[in-house]
């Protein structure tokens, strides 16, 4: 296949993803009110009688758009993985196809599980903790926009956080990644992880450091479990 044919195939795959996302966004917007209530459910349970307020005229409308956008993106994620798989599959050998397929399936499952964990567990716990440490003379007035962004970022960040060790473990297990390289590139990876933490934080340095610490911890956990996978692989080679 020529280079121009590859580009044409890639363009078709990307256009298909865009069409799928637009359709998913339209459907999600039709149910945006129910989706918004679903996302705000942890807040209603953890904050009890504390109402969410909005301070801008279009904030309520933008909340519906943001919820529809992120939920549509979540639904489009498996379709994007499928299109990427269809694009690269012809260039892979049989064992490479199995590795990439397993990595895609496991990573997607862990990513979605992390989103559910962040939504159902971490967000309510952080909300309760934040109100608990506040002074009793302070009147809480959580803003709709801030809580919505906080919930979405926490959920997606948790998904990314959990799949990092799994991706590293499967990469080493399949031979596509080396533990020595992961250890050697620690400083560069730490900088990249801090940049990721900055993109998910609310702007203050403390939040950035906590998020970066979480990412670095999962990276080190990935190195630890990958070392076990690499050791088991070397032991099996010695037997043969």
Buried (B, 14 or more C-beta within 10 A) or exposed (E): EEEEEEEEBEEEBBEBBEEBBEEBBEBBBEEBEEBBEEBBEBBBEBBEEBEBEBEEEEBEEBBBBBBBBBBBBBBBBBBBBBBBBEBEEEEBEEEBBEBBEEBBEBBBEBBBBBBEBBBEEBBBEBBBEBBEEEEEEEEEEBBBBEBBBBBBBBBBBBBBBBBBBBBBBBBBBBEEBEBEEBEEEEEEBBEEBBEBBBEBBEEEEEBBEEBBEBBBBBBBBBBEBBBEBBEEEEEEEEEE
